[in-house]
């Protein structure tokens, strides 16, 4: 077994830290943009309209992700496999396939809108949301192309600034013009604003294709080759939306709207996981090519701990004053506090599965896919079981929201255990993101949080949330972060200028 030099391993950690830090600031900016949207949607449109919007969103985004043909993670390998081809030509092949697939899917759901609106309540303008499917797919591809060149800034601008702020501003403006369809139209506007932002950077980086023409044979091969990755992407993403889909079948739209708000608040820390994805993939594939398995294990554990530590702190800060957080959107949303608590816990337990999968998609793609399929099947079974049990007991609609969140937490926790053990067996190294310092840091944060919830609601949110984060952060920094962890907060890190080569599948056998 070859081992890379320590300096190379430290350089990898530095690259991971720099990419993650860039996207972390994007997460904070996205938070600032999404909160106005939730406030506008909850206060102006109401829980029922938000529930109908959420049900449509689930289908649009998962179909858009499938139509991107796995290019979010597969484009890097296609670019590295074609060094003699103009890069823009390679990317445009994928864009043409994604656009055609997206338009076909959009036409289908225009004619068969029932999966989008299971309640049967929608307007003709609401149906235009199907046009977001090709836009979503193309955005995935152009941002993946920029990530291949280590341009994380474009993703931050598109996903954390342009998209949420366009969504918030458009939702507010459309309420006074087309209140019955304002949320759908705002989403459509935000998708294409994000696509325009990505395309602007993409064309400046790659330029236009040269001597290129669409080739049916090439596009057919691309589609067949992309299916496993596209399926894995859809399943991983689907675990975060299956709950809304099933809830829409069993609960009234207002309960779906309450759950959607809880999910949006809880998914804010989820963005931290995606902060490391564009850099973690190339770092892992390079070490796989060198058979440097100990380095991969260190990187997975390192990034996993960073994610868990950050998510646990955010979960405590948002979960302890959960009633106040949900009440910001509107008094009708306070009933979703239980769902919020389970969803925040789900994000913490899911971190190990996410970082393990970053390596498994290269060394055990089929087995990883099987585990992902089993995970979403388990989640679906648990969610349906929870819905049926709650209906039989006669509990309220908000209990269904909490049941769906608990099912997600259990399914993701199971996936984390199975995927981390599989990766450990393949690498011959221990994979564990847990450190006891997480418990030590949580204890004072819980005490501070208990004091905060005794205050008036405005003080609970204004002073309680920062105080919880401060108490947690001080302890985790002192007792949980070693020198190798604190590199995440240094600015003078080396960053590679060239994309790392992605090994071919036969080189990983």
C-alpha positions in Angstrom: 0.0 0.0 0.0 1.4 3.4 -1.0 1.1 6.2 1.4 1.2 9.8 0.4 3.5 12.2 2.1 2.2 13.9 5.2 2.6 17.3 3.5 0.2 16.1 0.8 -2.3 14.9 3.4 -2.1 18.3 5.2 -2.6 20.0 1.8 -5.8 18.0 1.3 -7.1 19.0 4.7 -6.3 22.6 3.9 -8.1 22.4 0.6 -11.1 20.8 2.4 -11.1 23.5 5.0 -10.9 26.3 2.5 -13.7 25.0 0.3 -15.9 24.3 3.4 -15.2 27.7 4.9 -16.2 29.4 1.6 -19.5 27.5 1.5 -20.1 28.0 5.2 -20.3 31.8 4.6 -22.6 31.0 1.8 -24.8 29.1 4.3 -25.0 32.1 6.5 -26.0 34.3 3.5 -28.6 31.7 2.5 -30.0 31.8 6.0 -30.4 35.5 5.7 -32.2 35.1 2.4 -34.5 32.2 3.3 -35.9 33.6 6.6 -37.7 36.5 4.8 -39.2 34.0 2.4 -40.5 31.8 5.3 -41.9 34.9 7.0 -43.6 36.1 3.9 -45.0 32.7 2.9 -46.2 32.0 6.4 -47.7 35.4 7.2 -49.1 36.3 3.8 -49.9 33.1 2.0 -50.7 30.9 5.0 -50.0 27.3 5.9 -52.4 25.7 3.3 -50.8 27.6 0.3 -47.4 26.8 1.6 -48.3 23.1 1.9 -49.5 23.0 -1.8 -46.3 24.7 -2.8 -44.2 22.2 -0.9 -45.9 19.2 -2.4 -45.2 20.5 -5.9 -41.7 21.4 -5.0 -40.9 17.8 -4.0 -41.7 16.4 -7.4 -40.1 19.2 -9.4 -36.8 19.1 -7.6 -36.4 15.3 -7.5 -37.3 15.0 -11.2 -34.9 17.9 -12.0 -32.1 16.1 -10.2 -32.8 12.9 -12.2 -32.8 14.9 -15.4 -29.3 16.2 -14.6 -28.1 12.7 -15.3 -25.8 12.4 -12.3 -23.6 15.2 -13.6 -23.4 16.8 -10.1 -20.8 14.1 -9.2 -20.2 12.4 -12.6 -19.1 15.4 -14.6 -15.7 15.6 -13.0 -14.9 12.0 -14.2 -16.2 12.7 -17.7 -14.0 15.8 -18.0 -10.9 14.0 -16.7 -11.6 11.1 -19.1 -11.5 13.4 -22.1 -8.4 15.5 -21.8 -8.1 16.1 -25.5 -11.7 17.3 -25.9 -12.6 21.0 -25.4 -14.1 21.0 -21.9 -17.1 23.1 -23.0 -18.0 20.4 -25.5 -18.1 17.7 -22.8 -20.3 19.9 -20.5 -22.7 20.8 -23.4 -23.3 17.1 -24.2 -24.6 16.8 -20.7 -26.6 20.0 -20.9 -28.4 18.9 -24.0 -29.4 15.6 -22.5 -30.5 17.3 -19.3 -32.6 19.9 -21.2 -34.3 17.3 -23.4 -35.1 15.1 -20.4 -36.3 18.1 -18.4 -38.6 19.3 -21.1 -40.0 15.8 -21.6 -40.6 15.5 -17.8 -42.2 19.0 -17.7 -44.6 18.1 -20.5 -45.6 14.9 -18.7 -46.4 16.6 -15.5 -48.3 19.4 -17.3 -50.6 16.7 -18.7 -50.6 14.7 -15.5 -50.5 17.2 -12.6 -51.8 14.9 -9.8 -48.3 14.0 -8.4 -47.5 17.7 -8.1 -50.8 18.6 -6.4 -52.1 15.6 -4.5 -54.8 17.7 -2.8 -56.2 18.6 -6.3 -56.1 22.3 -5.6 -54.1 24.3 -8.1 -54.5 27.0 -10.7 -53.3 27.1 -14.4 -50.4 29.4 -13.3 -49.4 26.9 -10.7 -48.9 24.4 -13.5 -46.1 26.6 -14.9 -43.9 25.3 -12.1 -43.1 22.4 -14.4 -40.8 24.7 -16.4 -38.5 24.8 -13.4 -37.5 21.1 -14.1 -35.1 21.8 -17.0 -33.8 24.9 -15.3 -33.0 23.0 -12.1 -31.2 20.2 -14.1 -29.1 22.7 -16.0 -28.1 24.6 -12.9 -26.8 21.4 -11.3 -24.6 20.8 -14.4 -23.1 24.3 -14.7 -22.4 24.5 -11.0 -20.7 21.1 -11.1 -18.5 22.3 -14.0 -17.4 25.3 -11.9 -16.8 23.1 -8.9 -14.4 21.0 -11.1 -12.3 24.1 -11.5 -12.5 24.7 -7.7 -14.9 27.7 -8.2 -17.1 27.4 -5.2 -17.9 31.1 -5.2 -20.3 30.6 -8.1 -22.3 28.0 -6.2 -22.4 30.4 -3.2 -23.6 33.3 -5.4 -26.2 31.2 -7.2 -27.6 29.1 -4.4 -27.0 31.3 -1.3 -27.6 34.8 -2.7 -29.4 35.0 -6.0 -31.8 32.1 -5.5 -33.1 32.8 -1.9 -33.3 36.5 -2.3 -35.1 36.3 -5.7 -37.5 33.8 -4.0 -38.2 36.1 -1.1 -38.6 39.3 -3.1 -40.7 37.7 -5.8 -42.9 36.0 -3.3 -43.6 39.4 -1.7 -44.2 41.1 -5.0 -46.4 38.4 -6.5 -48.7 38.3 -3.5 -50.1 41.7 -4.6 -50.4 40.6 -8.2 -51.3 36.9 -8.3 -51.8 35.8 -4.7 -53.2 32.4 -5.6 -50.1 31.4 -7.5 -47.4 33.7 -6.1 -45.3 31.0 -4.5 -45.1 28.9 -7.6 -44.1 31.9 -9.8 -41.6 33.1 -7.2 -39.9 29.7 -7.3 -39.8 29.6 -11.1 -38.2 33.1 -11.1 -35.6 32.0 -8.5 -34.6 28.9 -10.4 -33.9 30.7 -13.6 -32.1 33.6 -11.8 -29.8 31.0 -10.2 -29.3 29.4 -13.7 -28.4 32.7 -15.2 -25.8 33.3 -12.5 -24.2 29.9 -13.0 -24.2 30.3 -16.8 -22.5 33.7 -16.6 -19.5 32.2 -14.7 -19.5 29.0 -16.8 -19.2 30.9 -20.1 -16.4 33.0 -18.7 -14.5 30.0 -17.5 -15.1 27.4 -20.3 -16.3 29.6 -23.2 -18.5 28.2 -26.0 -18.1 24.8 -27.5 -15.7 24.4 -30.4 -16.5 22.3 -33.5 -19.3 20.7 -31.5 -22.6 19.3 -32.7 -25.1 17.2 -30.7 -24.4 13.5 -31.3 -27.3 11.0 -30.6 -24.8 8.2 -30.0 -22.7 10.2 -27.5 -25.8 11.3 -25.7 -27.2 7.8 -25.5 -24.0 6.5 -24.0 -24.0 9.4 -21.5 -27.5 8.6 -20.4 -26.8 4.9 -19.9 -23.6 5.6 -18.0 -25.2 8.2 -15.8 -28.1 6.2 -14.6 -26.5 4.7 -11.5 -25.2 8.1 -10.3 -28.5 9.8 -11.2 -30.4 7.1 -9.3 -28.1 7.5 -6.2 -28.4 11.3 -6.3 -32.2 11.0 -6.6 -32.4 8.5 -3.7 -30.1 10.6 -1.4 -32.1 13.7 -2.1 -35.4 11.8 -2.0 -34.9 10.8 1.6 -35.2 14.5 2.4 -38.5 14.9 0.5 -40.2 11.6 0.7 -41.6 12.6 4.1 -43.4 15.6 2.5 -44.8 13.5 -0.3 -46.2 10.9 2.0 -47.4 13.5 4.5 -49.3 15.2 1.6 -51.2 11.9 1.0 -52.2 11.5 4.7 -52.5 15.0 6.0 -54.2 18.2 5.1 -52.3 20.9 3.2 -51.9 23.1 6.3 -50.1 20.3 8.1 -47.8 19.9 5.1 -47.1 23.6 5.2 -46.2 23.5 8.9 -43.9 20.6 8.3 -42.3 22.4 5.3 -41.4 25.3 7.5 -39.9 23.0 10.1 -37.9 21.2 7.4 -36.6 24.5 5.9 -35.4 25.6 9.3 -33.8 22.2 10.0 -32.3 22.0 6.6 -30.2 25.1 7.2 -27.5 23.1 8.9 -27.9 20.4 6.2 -26.2 22.9 3.8 -23.0 22.5 5.9 -22.6 19.0 4.5 -22.8 20.3 0.9 -20.1 22.8 1.8 -17.4 20.1 1.6 -18.7 18.1 -1.3 -17.1 19.9 -4.2 -13.6 19.6 -2.6 -14.0 16.2 -0.8 -14.7 14.3 -4.0 -11.5 15.3 -5.9 -9.4 14.8 -2.7 -10.7 11.3 -2.1 -10.3 10.2 -5.8 -6.7 11.3 -5.9 -5.9 9.3 -2.8 -7.8 6.3 -4.1 -5.6 6.4 -7.2 -2.5 6.4 -4.9 -4.1 3.6 -2.8 -3.6 6.0 0.2 -6.5 4.5 2.3 -5.4 5.8 5.7 -5.5 9.4 4.3 -9.0 8.8 3.0 -10.1 7.6 6.4 -8.6 10.6 8.1 -10.2 13.0 5.7 -13.6 11.4 6.0 -13.4 11.4 9.8 -12.0 14.9 9.9 -14.7 16.4 7.7 -17.4 14.3 9.4 -16.5 15.7 12.8 -16.5 19.2 11.5 -20.0 18.7 10.1 -21.3 17.0 13.2 -19.9 19.6 15.6 -21.3 22.5 13.6 -24.7 20.8 13.1 -25.1 19.8 16.8 -24.5 23.4 17.8 -27.0 24.8 15.4 -29.5 22.1 16.3 -29.3 23.1 20.0 -29.5 26.8 19.1 -32.6 26.3 16.9 -34.2 23.4 18.8 -34.3 24.6 22.4 -36.1 27.8 21.6 -38.1 25.9 18.8 -41.5 27.3 19.7 -40.2 30.9 19.3 -38.4 30.0 16.0 -41.5 28.5 14.5 -43.7 31.3 15.9 -41.7 33.8 13.8 -43.4 32.4 10.7 -46.8 32.6 12.3 -48.8 31.4 15.3 -50.2 28.5 13.3 -46.8 27.0 12.8 -45.9 26.6 16.5 -47.4 23.1 16.4 -44.5 22.0 14.2 -42.0 22.4 17.1 -41.9 18.6 17.6 -41.2 18.0 14.0 -38.4 20.6 14.1 -36.7 18.8 17.0 -36.7 15.5 15.2 -35.5 17.0 11.9 -32.6 18.8 13.6 -31.6 15.5 15.2 -31.8 13.8 11.8 -29.3 16.2 10.3 -26.8 15.4 13.0 -27.1 11.6 12.7 -27.0 11.8 8.9 -23.6 13.4 8.7 -21.7 10.1 8.9 -23.6 8.6 6.0 -23.0 11.7 3.8 -19.2 11.7 4.3 -18.9 7.9 4.0 -20.9 8.0 0.8 -18.4 10.6 -0.6 -15.9 7.7 -0.8 -18.3 4.8 -1.3 -19.6 6.2 -4.7 -16.1 5.5 -6.0 -15.1 2.2 -4.3 -18.5 0.5 -3.8 -21.0 2.2 -6.1 -23.4 -0.6 -6.4 -23.4 -1.5 -2.7 -23.8 2.1 -1.8 -26.8 2.3 -4.1 -28.3 -0.8 -2.6 -28.0 0.7 0.9 -29.5 4.0 -0.3 -32.5 2.2 -1.8 -32.9 0.2 1.4 -32.7 3.5 3.4 -35.5 5.2 1.4 -37.6 2.1 1.6 -37.1 2.0 5.4 -38.0 5.6 5.6 -41.2 5.1 3.5 -42.3 2.2 5.6 -41.7 4.0 8.9 -43.4 7.1 7.7 -46.5 5.2 6.5 -46.6 3.2 9.7 -46.4 6.4 11.8 -49.2 8.0 9.7 -51.5 5.0 10.2 -50.7 4.7 13.9 -51.4 8.4 14.5 -54.7 8.2 12.6 -55.8 5.1 14.6 -55.0 6.8 18.0 -56.8 9.9 16.9 -54.0 12.4 17.4 -53.9 15.8 15.6 -52.4 16.7 12.2 -49.2 18.1 13.8 -48.5 14.7 15.3 -48.3 13.4 11.8 -45.6 15.9 11.0 -43.6 14.8 14.0 -44.1 11.2 13.1 -42.7 11.8 9.6 -39.7 13.6 11.0 -39.0 10.8 13.5 -39.1 8.2 10.7 -36.6 10.3 8.7 -34.3 10.4 11.8 -34.4 6.7 12.3 -33.8 5.9 8.6 -30.8 8.3 8.3 -29.3 7.0 11.5 -29.4 3.5 10.2 -27.8 4.5 7.0 -25.0 6.2 8.8 -24.2 3.1 10.8 -24.3 0.8 7.7 -22.4 3.0 5.3 -19.6 3.9 7.8 -19.1 0.2 8.6 -18.9 -0.7 4.9 -16.4 2.0 4.2 -14.3 0.9 7.2 -14.2 -2.7 6.0 -13.2 -1.6 2.4 -10.4 0.8 3.6 -9.3 -1.4 6.5 -9.4 1.7 8.6 -11.7 2.9 11.4 -14.5 5.4 10.4 -15.9 7.3 13.4 -17.0 10.9 13.6 -18.0 10.7 17.3 -16.0 12.5 20.1 -17.1 12.8 23.7 -16.5 16.5 23.6 -19.8 16.8 21.7 -21.6 15.8 25.0 -19.4 18.1 27.1 -20.2 21.0 24.8 -24.0 20.2 24.7 -24.4 20.2 28.5 -23.7 24.0 29.1 -25.6 24.8 25.9 -28.7 23.0 27.3 -28.4 24.9 30.6 -28.1 28.2 28.8 -31.0 27.3 26.6 -33.2 26.5 29.6 -32.5 29.9 31.0 -33.2 31.5 27.6 -36.7 30.0 27.3 -37.7 31.6 30.6 -37.3 35.0 28.9 -39.9 36.8 26.8 -40.0 35.4 23.2 -38.1 38.3 21.6 -35.3 38.1 24.2 -35.3 34.3 23.9 -34.5 34.5 20.2 -32.4 37.7 20.2 -30.2 36.7 23.1 -30.9 33.0 23.7 -29.7 31.7 20.3 -26.4 33.5 20.3 -25.8 32.6 24.0 -26.4 28.9 23.3 -24.0 29.0 20.3 -21.4 30.8 22.4 -21.6 28.3 25.3 -21.5 25.3 22.9 -18.7 26.8 20.8 -16.4 27.7 23.7 -16.4 24.2 25.1 -16.1 22.4 21.7 -13.2 24.7 20.7 -11.4 24.1 24.0 -12.0 20.4 24.4 -13.1 19.0 21.0 -10.9 20.8 18.4 -7.3 19.8 18.1 -4.7 21.5 15.9 -5.8 19.5 12.9 -9.4 20.7 13.4 -8.5 24.4 13.8 -7.1 24.5 10.3 -10.8 25.1 9.3 -10.5 28.6 10.7 -7.2 29.6 9.2 -7.1 31.9 6.2 -3.6 31.3 5.0 -4.2 27.9 3.5 -2.7 26.6 0.3 -5.3 25.9 -2.4 -4.6 23.9 -5.5 -5.1 25.8 -8.7 -5.7 22.8 -11.0 -8.5 20.3 -10.7 -7.5 16.9 -9.3 -7.6 14.0 -11.6 -10.5 11.6 -11.1 -9.5 8.0 -11.5 -11.2 5.8 -14.0 -13.4 3.0 -12.5 -11.0 0.3 -13.7 -8.2 2.0 -11.7 -10.1 1.6 -8.5 -10.6 -2.1 -8.7 
